[in-house]
Amino acid sequence: MMIVSRCLLGDACKYNGGDNRCEAVIDFLSGKTVFPVCPETAGGLPRPREPAEIQGSRVVDRNGVDRTDAFIEGAVKSLSDAEAYAEESGEPVEGAILKANSPSCGVGAVYDGTFSGRKVQGDGIFAGMLRKRGIPLRTEKDFSDFSDPLKSDAAKAPEPEKQESVKTTK
């Protein structure tokens, strides 16, 4: 079973009400069991909503509103739901493909909290929880090397940001 960010599958759960549908990820997942997650909506955040970034140990939106509790609540719920499904189905979690740079799902790099597009090393709230469980993590940018656990965004320094049919369980 693969845990996958819902926005990459085309669910309009992105902060601006859109999605980050990635056909390459969807093609890669063909024939695999997918457990789609959006920790932000699971934590009760609306869509659309103000963008949020990690500032130190807090997650704050562009207006300065602290959203940390919602991000943590959604990450805990998403992890709990995924683990419960894995146990019930008898399918172990093989890994996760998550949205790069997200304050929930970023793997190895997240936006730096200044809302300037700059990135710093680190994981989003949900990605960090998965990493602590030993679940292999990838993003839509590096999922194709999933068979090599040494190749992931977590092993790379963040690069400057340039402006810029799946079987599911739910």
Contacts in CASP RR format, 6 or more apart in sequence:
PFRMAT RR
TARGET T0000
AUTHOR 0000-0000-0000
METHOD contacts of the structure
MODEL  1
MMIVSRCLLGDACKYNGGDNRCEAVIDFLSGKTVFPVCPETAGGLPRPRE
PAEIQGSRVVDRNGVDRTDAFIEGAVKSLSDAEAYAEESGEPVEGAILKA
NSPSCGVGAVYDGTFSGRKVQGDGIFAGMLRKRGIPLRTEKDFSDFSDPL
KSDAAKAPEPEKQESVKTTK
1 32 0 8 1.000
1 33 0 8 1.000
1 34 0 8 1.000
1 35 0 8 1.000
1 82 0 8 1.000
1 85 0 8 1.000
1 86 0 8 1.000
1 89 0 8 1.000
1 91 0 8 1.000
1 92 0 8 1.000
1 93 0 8 1.000
1 94 0 8 1.000
1 169 0 8 1.000
2 29 0 8 1.000
2 32 0 8 1.000
2 33 0 8 1.000
2 34 0 8 1.000
2 35 0 8 1.000
2 93 0 8 1.000
2 94 0 8 1.000
2 95 0 8 1.000
2 96 0 8 1.000
2 97 0 8 1.000
3 34 0 8 1.000
3 35 0 8 1.000
3 37 0 8 1.000
3 82 0 8 1.000
3 93 0 8 1.000
3 95 0 8 1.000
3 96 0 8 1.000
3 97 0 8 1.000
3 98 0 8 1.000
3 130 0 8 1.000
3 135 0 8 1.000
4 25 0 8 1.000
4 29 0 8 1.000
4 34 0 8 1.000
4 35 0 8 1.000
4 36 0 8 1.000
4 37 0 8 1.000
4 96 0 8 1.000
4 97 0 8 1.000
4 98 0 8 1.000
4 166 0 8 1.000
5 20 0 8 1.000
5 36 0 8 1.000
5 37 0 8 1.000
5 38 0 8 1.000
5 97 0 8 1.000
5 98 0 8 1.000
5 99 0 8 1.000
5 102 0 8 1.000
5 105 0 8 1.000
5 140 0 8 1.000
6 13 0 8 1.000
6 36 0 8 1.000
6 37 0 8 1.000
6 38 0 8 1.000
6 41 0 8 1.000
7 13 0 8 1.000
7 14 0 8 1.000
7 18 0 8 1.000
7 19 0 8 1.000
7 20 0 8 1.000
7 21 0 8 1.000
7 38 0 8 1.000
7 99 0 8 1.000
8 20 0 8 1.000
8 21 0 8 1.000
8 22 0 8 1.000
8 25 0 8 1.000
8 26 0 8 1.000
8 97 0 8 1.000
8 98 0 8 1.000
8 99 0 8 1.000
8 140 0 8 1.000
9 21 0 8 1.000
9 25 0 8 1.000
9 26 0 8 1.000
9 34 0 8 1.000
9 36 0 8 1.000
9 166 0 8 1.000
9 168 0 8 1.000
10 19 0 8 1.000
10 20 0 8 1.000
10 21 0 8 1.000
11 19 0 8 1.000
11 36 0 8 1.000
11 38 0 8 1.000
12 18 0 8 1.000
12 19 0 8 1.000
12 47 0 8 1.000
13 19 0 8 1.000
13 38 0 8 1.000
13 40 0 8 1.000
13 41 0 8 1.000
13 47 0 8 1.000
14 20 0 8 1.000
14 47 0 8 1.000
15 40 0 8 1.000
15 47 0 8 1.000
15 48 0 8 1.000
15 49 0 8 1.000
15 50 0 8 1.000
15 51 0 8 1.000
15 52 0 8 1.000
16 48 0 8 1.000
16 51 0 8 1.000
17 47 0 8 1.000
17 48 0 8 1.000
18 47 0 8 1.000
18 48 0 8 1.000
20 99 0 8 1.000
20 140 0 8 1.000
22 140 0 8 1.000
24 140 0 8 1.000
24 143 0 8 1.000
24 144 0 8 1.000
25 97 0 8 1.000
25 140 0 8 1.000
25 143 0 8 1.000
26 165 0 8 1.000
26 166 0 8 1.000
28 97 0 8 1.000
28 143 0 8 1.000
28 144 0 8 1.000
29 97 0 8 1.000
29 166 0 8 1.000
30 165 0 8 1.000
30 166 0 8 1.000
31 166 0 8 1.000
31 167 0 8 1.000
32 94 0 8 1.000
32 166 0 8 1.000
32 167 0 8 1.000
33 89 0 8 1.000
33 91 0 8 1.000
33 167 0 8 1.000
33 169 0 8 1.000
34 166 0 8 1.000
34 167 0 8 1.000
34 168 0 8 1.000
34 169 0 8 1.000
35 81 0 8 1.000
35 82 0 8 1.000
35 85 0 8 1.000
35 86 0 8 1.000
35 93 0 8 1.000
35 168 0 8 1.000
35 169 0 8 1.000
35 170 0 8 1.000
36 168 0 8 1.000
36 169 0 8 1.000
36 170 0 8 1.000
37 78 0 8 1.000
37 81 0 8 1.000
37 82 0 8 1.000
37 126 0 8 1.000
38 78 0 8 1.000
38 104 0 8 1.000
39 71 0 8 1.000
39 74 0 8 1.000
39 75 0 8 1.000
39 77 0 8 1.000
39 78 0 8 1.000
39 104 0 8 1.000
39 105 0 8 1.000
39 125 0 8 1.000
39 126 0 8 1.000
40 49 0 8 1.000
40 70 0 8 1.000
40 71 0 8 1.000
40 74 0 8 1.000
40 104 0 8 1.000
41 47 0 8 1.000
42 73 0 8 1.000
42 74 0 8 1.000
42 75 0 8 1.000
42 77 0 8 1.000
42 78 0 8 1.000
42 81 0 8 1.000
43 70 0 8 1.000
43 71 0 8 1.000
43 73 0 8 1.000
43 74 0 8 1.000
43 77 0 8 1.000
44 70 0 8 1.000
44 73 0 8 1.000
44 74 0 8 1.000
45 67 0 8 1.000
45 70 0 8 1.000
45 71 0 8 1.000
49 61 0 8 1.000
50 61 0 8 1.000
50 62 0 8 1.000
50 63 0 8 1.000
50 65 0 8 1.000
51 61 0 8 1.000
51 62 0 8 1.000
51 115 0 8 1.000
52 59 0 8 1.000
52 60 0 8 1.000
52 61 0 8 1.000
52 62 0 8 1.000
52 67 0 8 1.000
52 71 0 8 1.000
52 103 0 8 1.000
53 59 0 8 1.000
53 60 0 8 1.000
53 103 0 8 1.000
53 110 0 8 1.000
53 111 0 8 1.000
53 112 0 8 1.000
53 113 0 8 1.000
53 114 0 8 1.000
53 115 0 8 1.000
54 103 0 8 1.000
54 110 0 8 1.000
54 111 0 8 1.000
54 113 0 8 1.000
54 124 0 8 1.000
54 125 0 8 1.000
55 113 0 8 1.000
57 68 0 8 1.000
58 66 0 8 1.000
58 68 0 8 1.000
59 66 0 8 1.000
59 67 0 8 1.000
59 68 0 8 1.000
59 71 0 8 1.000
59 103 0 8 1.000
59 125 0 8 1.000
60 66 0 8 1.000
60 67 0 8 1.000
60 68 0 8 1.000
60 113 0 8 1.000
61 67 0 8 1.000
62 115 0 8 1.000
71 103 0 8 1.000
71 104 0 8 1.000
71 125 0 8 1.000
72 125 0 8 1.000
74 104 0 8 1.000
74 126 0 8 1.000
75 104 0 8 1.000
75 125 0 8 1.000
75 126 0 8 1.000
75 129 0 8 1.000
76 129 0 8 1.000
78 126 0 8 1.000
79 126 0 8 1.000
79 129 0 8 1.000
79 130 0 8 1.000
79 133 0 8 1.000
82 93 0 8 1.000
83 93 0 8 1.000
85 169 0 8 1.000
86 92 0 8 1.000
86 93 0 8 1.000
89 169 0 8 1.000
93 135 0 8 1.000
94 136 0 8 1.000
95 130 0 8 1.000
95 135 0 8 1.000
95 136 0 8 1.000
95 137 0 8 1.000
95 138 0 8 1.000
95 146 0 8 1.000
96 127 0 8 1.000
96 130 0 8 1.000
96 135 0 8 1.000
96 136 0 8 1.000
96 137 0 8 1.000
96 138 0 8 1.000
97 138 0 8 1.000
97 139 0 8 1.000
97 140 0 8 1.000
97 143 0 8 1.000
97 146 0 8 1.000
98 105 0 8 1.000
98 106 0 8 1.000
98 107 0 8 1.000
98 126 0 8 1.000
98 127 0 8 1.000
98 130 0 8 1.000
98 137 0 8 1.000
98 138 0 8 1.000
98 139 0 8 1.000
99 105 0 8 1.000
99 106 0 8 1.000
99 139 0 8 1.000
99 140 0 8 1.000
100 106 0 8 1.000
100 107 0 8 1.000
100 109 0 8 1.000
100 139 0 8 1.000
100 140 0 8 1.000
100 141 0 8 1.000
100 153 0 8 1.000
101 109 0 8 1.000
101 110 0 8 1.000
101 111 0 8 1.000
101 119 0 8 1.000
101 161 0 8 1.000
102 110 0 8 1.000
102 124 0 8 1.000
103 110 0 8 1.000
103 111 0 8 1.000
103 124 0 8 1.000
103 125 0 8 1.000
104 124 0 8 1.000
104 125 0 8 1.000
104 126 0 8 1.000
104 127 0 8 1.000
105 124 0 8 1.000
105 126 0 8 1.000
105 127 0 8 1.000
105 139 0 8 1.000
106 122 0 8 1.000
106 123 0 8 1.000
106 124 0 8 1.000
106 127 0 8 1.000
106 139 0 8 1.000
106 153 0 8 1.000
107 123 0 8 1.000
107 124 0 8 1.000
107 127 0 8 1.000
107 137 0 8 1.000
107 138 0 8 1.000
107 139 0 8 1.000
107 152 0 8 1.000
107 153 0 8 1.000
107 154 0 8 1.000
108 121 0 8 1.000
108 122 0 8 1.000
108 123 0 8 1.000
108 127 0 8 1.000
108 152 0 8 1.000
108 153 0 8 1.000
108 154 0 8 1.000
108 156 0 8 1.000
108 158 0 8 1.000
109 119 0 8 1.000
109 120 0 8 1.000
109 121 0 8 1.000
109 122 0 8 1.000
109 153 0 8 1.000
109 156 0 8 1.000
109 158 0 8 1.000
109 159 0 8 1.000
110 119 0 8 1.000
110 120 0 8 1.000
110 122 0 8 1.000
110 123 0 8 1.000
110 124 0 8 1.000
111 117 0 8 1.000
111 118 0 8 1.000
111 119 0 8 1.000
111 120 0 8 1.000
111 161 0 8 1.000
112 118 0 8 1.000
112 119 0 8 1.000
112 120 0 8 1.000
117 161 0 8 1.000
118 160 0 8 1.000
118 161 0 8 1.000
119 158 0 8 1.000
119 159 0 8 1.000
119 160 0 8 1.000
119 161 0 8 1.000
120 158 0 8 1.000
121 157 0 8 1.000
121 158 0 8 1.000
122 154 0 8 1.000
123 131 0 8 1.000
123 137 0 8 1.000
123 154 0 8 1.000
127 137 0 8 1.000
130 137 0 8 1.000
131 137 0 8 1.000
131 154 0 8 1.000
136 146 0 8 1.000
136 149 0 8 1.000
136 152 0 8 1.000
137 152 0 8 1.000
137 153 0 8 1.000
137 154 0 8 1.000
138 145 0 8 1.000
138 146 0 8 1.000
138 152 0 8 1.000
138 153 0 8 1.000
139 153 0 8 1.000
141 153 0 8 1.000
142 151 0 8 1.000
142 152 0 8 1.000
142 153 0 8 1.000
145 151 0 8 1.000
145 152 0 8 1.000
END
